[in-house]
Amino acid sequence: MKHFSHNKSILKSKLKNKELSIGSWLTIPHQAVIEILSTAGFEWLTIDMEHSPISIESIMNLIGHIQGNGMQALVRVSKNEEVAIKRVLDAGADGVIVPMIRNKEEAKQAVDYVKYPPTGKRGVGLNRAQKYGTAFDTYQEWVKDEVVVIAQIEHIDAVNNLEDIFSVPGIDGIIVGPYDLSASMGYPGEYDRPDVQAALLKIDEVAKKLDKPLGFHVIDSDHQKILEKINKGYSFLAFSLDFFFLGDKAREEMKLLKSKLQ
């Protein structure tokens, strides 16, 4: 496991410049999964603590293995809550994705939990990120300039308040959660409905108007879906999940095999 580095964040720079950055989602808490995904060329992995059985006890090792395999480690925390956020950052995460941000106040709250005073309200802990107390001053400066904070846009209220959310200092970008966004409108997973499409289009328009980076979690393990988002101006893209890559390939090849055996 690699020691935490206080170097400049490549992802932070790419978000600022709206350069393409593609990562994926980790829900299976195992070193082997991280090492396999690292061979695919992902720049970052997001450890999902909201919709997976991953526990806080395993977070530090997972973060260390991601960073040790040449990727940046983000954590989608379970909720917009002080302890949930500072524990994963103290463990050495390069940044957080905060779910269900719906307005400016909630976005400001997330930043407050990430940043130390006087910018924010984060309490001081001395763990892996701070090199166990030997490099707190260095880490404090790193947090000011390099930590990544992503607001997850997954509710229609967030769409309607998106300009205000983008206005919060310390929010580096957004990532659209399409399942929950459609669910908040009463149509879980029905992305093709005109009103859901209109909400997605509004996100595109607001981000482009404000010259902000667009992010999206493409659930399907289909590269064409990623290309569609790139062509629409999205630059921060989560490509599917570990278990979809595993399951889709297994089902595809078994289906082909069975067709040859008939």
Order of alpha helices (4+ residues) and beta strands (2+ residues): alpha-beta-alpha-beta-alpha-beta-alpha-beta-alpha-alpha-beta-alpha-alpha-beta-alpha-alpha-beta-alpha-beta-alpha
